[in-house]
């Protein structure tokens, strides 16, 4: 091929190819800078993108599980608060029952103490029936246990319901009618009041354990999400400091390539001087 030709400009072809490569590289760098990702889609790195999408799905699922655990925590906390108030009321009822067990008090005093006992048992009933969160009550008769999702794999944890109406309130509901003998019997470990207090404390411990488990699981899920996001970032995130430096270098190369192509395009004009 002739070196001095007006039909084929080898220098311009080489300069154009180089400029096109630079422009393509510049577009890739600008994409990484604008998105913040080294792998923004499957075209950049199919294998890495597939892994990242799977991890994103696991992060979304684990986040969703934590939201459900948050709802369960609300229910458990409301139930625990109710039981705590029931326990306080039963402690006060025990004080009154001790007085009712005294056979030396007058009829008027007994009537007054029985009225106080009635108010306290009404409180116990109210605390149990009002322990509702998002339409659910774990303490009322007929309350259903709750299975809450704990992780992105769909595993569940059961929070068992407890019939506090039958096992706590019903045992002391007649405290306002206690005679001295009834009160003395109720105060024993196996008596109505003693059993109600024991049952309440047992459930306080149980729901405290539920609460600790949920708190621990939420914390673990958050740590897991952080770890997955860190790993995914290392896989697909762009090094913006590096990309910024490369952007400047490519911009200079593009300018030089443009100038080189301009010079190469002017080469055939030189041949005109041979015909003057």
C-alpha positions as CSV (number, residue, x, y, z in Angstrom):
1,X,0.0,0.0,0.0
2,X,1.3,3.4,-1.0
3,X,2.5,5.5,2.0
4,X,1.4,8.8,0.3
5,X,-2.3,8.2,-0.6
6,X,-5.4,10.3,-0.6
7,X,-7.6,7.2,-0.6
8,X,-6.2,5.5,2.6
9,X,-5.0,7.5,5.6
10,X,-3.3,4.9,7.8
11,X,-2.3,7.5,10.4
12,X,-5.9,8.7,10.7
13,X,-7.2,5.1,11.1
14,X,-4.7,4.4,13.9
15,X,-5.5,7.6,15.6
16,X,-9.3,7.0,15.3
17,X,-9.0,3.5,16.7
18,X,-7.0,4.8,19.7
19,X,-9.5,7.6,20.3
20,X,-12.4,5.1,20.2
21,X,-10.7,2.9,22.8
22,X,-10.1,5.9,25.0
23,X,-13.7,7.0,24.6
24,X,-15.0,3.6,25.5
25,X,-12.7,3.4,28.6
26,X,-13.8,7.0,29.6
27,X,-17.5,6.0,29.3
28,X,-16.8,3.0,31.6
29,X,-15.0,5.1,34.2
30,X,-17.8,7.7,34.1
31,X,-20.4,5.0,34.6
32,X,-18.5,3.7,37.7
33,X,-18.2,7.2,39.1
34,X,-21.8,8.1,38.5
35,X,-23.2,4.8,39.9
36,X,-20.6,4.2,42.6
37,X,-20.3,0.6,41.4
38,X,-17.5,-1.2,39.7
39,X,-20.2,-3.8,38.8
40,X,-23.4,-1.9,38.1
41,X,-25.0,-4.6,35.9
42,X,-24.4,-8.0,34.4
43,X,-22.5,-6.4,31.5
44,X,-19.7,-5.2,33.8
45,X,-19.1,-8.6,35.4
46,X,-21.8,-11.2,35.1
47,X,-20.5,-13.6,37.9
48,X,-19.9,-10.8,40.4
49,X,-23.3,-9.2,39.6
50,X,-25.1,-12.6,40.2
51,X,-23.4,-13.0,43.6
52,X,-24.3,-9.4,44.5
53,X,-27.9,-9.9,43.5
54,X,-28.1,-13.0,45.7
55,X,-26.6,-11.1,48.6
56,X,-29.0,-8.2,48.1
57,X,-31.9,-10.6,48.3
58,X,-30.5,-12.1,51.6
59,X,-30.1,-8.6,53.0
60,X,-33.7,-7.7,52.1
61,X,-35.0,-10.9,53.6
62,X,-33.1,-10.5,56.8
63,X,-34.2,-6.8,57.1
64,X,-37.8,-8.0,56.7
65,X,-37.3,-10.6,59.4
66,X,-36.0,-7.9,61.8
67,X,-39.1,-5.9,61.1
68,X,-41.3,-8.8,62.1
69,X,-39.2,-9.4,65.2
70,X,-39.8,-5.7,66.1
71,X,-43.5,-6.4,66.0
72,X,-43.1,-9.5,68.2
73,X,-41.0,-7.5,70.6
74,X,-43.8,-5.0,71.0
75,X,-46.2,-7.8,71.8
76,X,-43.8,-9.3,74.3
77,X,-43.1,-6.0,76.0
78,X,-46.8,-5.2,76.4
79,X,-47.4,-8.6,77.9
80,X,-44.5,-8.3,80.3
81,X,-45.7,-4.9,81.4
82,X,-49.1,-6.3,82.0
83,X,-47.7,-9.1,84.1
84,X,-45.6,-6.7,86.1
85,X,-48.6,-4.7,87.0
86,X,-50.5,-7.9,87.9
87,X,-47.6,-8.8,90.2
88,X,-47.7,-5.5,91.9
89,X,-51.5,-5.7,92.4
90,X,-51.2,-9.3,93.8
91,X,-48.5,-8.1,96.2
92,X,-50.9,-5.4,97.5
93,X,-53.7,-8.0,97.6
94,X,-51.5,-10.2,99.7
95,X,-51.2,-7.3,102.2
96,X,-55.0,-7.0,102.4
97,X,-55.4,-10.8,102.6
98,X,-53.1,-10.9,105.6
99,X,-55.5,-8.4,107.3
100,X,-58.5,-10.4,106.3
101,X,-56.9,-13.5,107.9
102,X,-57.0,-11.7,111.2
103,X,-60.1,-12.9,113.1
104,X,-59.9,-10.0,115.5
105,X,-60.9,-7.2,113.1
106,X,-64.3,-5.8,113.2
107,X,-67.1,-6.4,110.7
108,X,-66.7,-2.8,109.4
109,X,-62.9,-3.3,109.0
110,X,-63.5,-6.6,107.1
111,X,-65.9,-4.9,104.8
112,X,-63.5,-2.1,104.0
113,X,-60.6,-4.6,103.4
114,X,-62.9,-6.7,101.2
115,X,-63.7,-3.6,99.1
116,X,-60.0,-2.9,98.7
117,X,-59.5,-6.6,97.6
118,X,-62.3,-6.2,95.1
119,X,-60.6,-3.2,93.5
120,X,-57.3,-5.0,93.3
121,X,-58.8,-8.0,91.6
122,X,-60.6,-5.7,89.2
123,X,-57.2,-4.3,88.4
124,X,-55.7,-7.7,87.8
125,X,-58.6,-8.5,85.4
126,X,-58.1,-5.2,83.5
127,X,-54.3,-5.7,83.2
128,X,-54.9,-9.1,81.6
129,X,-57.7,-8.1,79.2
130,X,-55.9,-4.9,78.2
131,X,-52.6,-6.6,77.3
132,X,-53.3,-6.2,73.6
133,X,-50.8,-5.3,70.9
134,X,-51.8,-5.1,67.2
135,X,-55.0,-7.0,67.9
136,X,-53.2,-9.8,69.8
137,X,-53.4,-10.7,73.4
138,X,-51.3,-13.5,74.8
139,X,-52.9,-13.5,78.3
140,X,-56.7,-13.7,77.7
141,X,-58.5,-17.0,77.6
142,X,-58.4,-18.3,74.1
143,X,-55.2,-16.3,73.2
144,X,-53.1,-18.0,70.5
145,X,-49.4,-18.5,70.5
146,X,-47.4,-16.5,68.0
147,X,-44.8,-17.9,65.6
148,X,-42.5,-15.1,64.5
149,X,-40.0,-15.2,61.6
150,X,-36.5,-14.8,62.9
151,X,-34.2,-14.7,59.9
152,X,-34.1,-14.5,56.1
153,X,-34.4,-18.3,55.7
154,X,-37.9,-18.2,57.2
155,X,-37.0,-20.0,60.5
156,X,-39.5,-19.2,63.3
157,X,-39.6,-18.8,67.1
158,X,-42.7,-19.5,69.1
159,X,-44.0,-17.2,71.8
160,X,-46.5,-19.2,73.8
161,X,-49.8,-17.7,75.0
162,X,-50.7,-18.1,78.7
163,X,-54.3,-18.1,80.0
164,X,-53.8,-15.6,82.8
165,X,-57.5,-15.2,83.3
166,X,-57.9,-18.9,84.3
167,X,-54.5,-19.4,86.0
168,X,-54.2,-16.0,87.8
169,X,-57.4,-14.0,88.0
170,X,-59.9,-16.8,88.6
171,X,-57.9,-17.9,91.6
172,X,-58.3,-14.6,93.4
173,X,-61.5,-13.2,91.8
174,X,-63.4,-14.0,95.0
175,X,-60.9,-12.3,97.4
176,X,-63.5,-9.7,98.3
177,X,-65.6,-12.5,100.0
178,X,-62.7,-14.0,102.1
179,X,-63.4,-14.9,105.7
180,X,-60.6,-15.2,108.1
181,X,-60.2,-18.9,107.3
182,X,-60.5,-18.4,103.5
183,X,-57.8,-15.7,103.7
184,X,-55.4,-17.9,105.7
185,X,-55.9,-20.7,103.3
186,X,-55.3,-18.4,100.3
187,X,-52.0,-17.2,101.7
188,X,-50.4,-20.7,101.8
189,X,-48.0,-21.7,99.0
190,X,-50.6,-23.9,97.4
191,X,-53.5,-21.6,98.2
192,X,-55.3,-19.5,95.6
193,X,-53.3,-16.3,96.2
194,X,-50.0,-18.1,96.6
195,X,-50.5,-20.0,93.4
196,X,-51.6,-16.9,91.5
197,X,-48.4,-15.1,92.6
198,X,-46.2,-18.1,91.7
199,X,-47.9,-18.3,88.3
200,X,-47.4,-14.6,87.6
201,X,-43.7,-14.7,88.6
202,X,-43.2,-17.8,86.4
203,X,-44.7,-16.0,83.4
204,X,-42.7,-12.9,84.1
205,X,-39.5,-15.0,83.8
206,X,-40.8,-16.8,80.7
207,X,-41.7,-13.6,78.8
208,X,-38.4,-12.0,80.0
209,X,-36.6,-14.9,78.3
210,X,-38.7,-14.3,75.1
211,X,-37.7,-10.6,75.2
212,X,-34.0,-11.4,75.6
213,X,-34.1,-13.9,72.7
214,X,-35.8,-11.4,70.4
215,X,-33.3,-8.7,71.3
216,X,-30.4,-11.0,70.7
217,X,-31.8,-12.1,67.4
218,X,-32.4,-8.6,66.2
219,X,-28.9,-7.6,67.2
220,X,-27.5,-10.7,65.4
221,X,-29.5,-9.9,62.2
222,X,-28.2,-6.4,62.2
223,X,-24.6,-7.6,62.5
224,X,-25.2,-10.1,59.7
225,X,-26.7,-7.4,57.5
226,X,-23.6,-5.2,58.1
227,X,-21.3,-8.1,57.3
228,X,-23.1,-8.9,54.0
229,X,-23.2,-5.3,53.0
230,X,-19.4,-5.0,53.6
231,X,-18.7,-8.2,51.6
232,X,-20.9,-7.1,48.8
233,X,-19.3,-3.6,48.8
234,X,-15.9,-5.2,48.4
235,X,-17.2,-7.2,45.4
236,X,-19.0,-4.5,43.4
237,X,-18.2,-1.0,44.8
238,X,-15.9,1.2,42.8
239,X,-12.7,2.7,44.2
240,X,-13.7,6.4,43.6
241,X,-10.2,7.7,44.4
242,X,-8.7,5.4,41.8
243,X,-11.5,6.1,39.3
244,X,-11.1,9.9,39.7
245,X,-7.4,9.6,38.9
246,X,-8.1,7.4,35.9
247,X,-10.8,9.8,34.7
248,X,-8.3,12.7,34.5
249,X,-5.8,10.5,32.7
250,X,-8.4,9.4,30.1
251,X,-9.6,12.9,29.6
252,X,-6.0,14.0,28.7
253,X,-5.6,11.0,26.4
254,X,-8.9,11.9,24.7
255,X,-7.7,15.4,24.1
256,X,-4.4,14.2,22.7
257,X,-6.1,11.6,20.6
258,X,-8.4,14.2,19.2
259,X,-5.4,16.4,18.3
260,X,-3.6,13.4,16.8
261,X,-6.6,12.5,14.6
262,X,-6.8,16.2,13.5
263,X,-3.2,16.2,12.5
264,X,-3.5,12.8,10.7
265,X,-6.6,14.1,8.8
266,X,-4.5,17.0,7.5
267,X,-1.8,14.7,6.1
268,X,-3.4,14.4,2.6
269,X,-3.3,18.2,2.3
270,X,0.4,18.0,2.2
271,X,0.3,16.1,-1.1
272,X,-1.2,19.2,-2.8
273,X,2.1,21.0,-2.4
274,X,3.6,18.5,-4.8
275,X,1.4,19.7,-7.6
276,X,2.1,23.4,-7.3
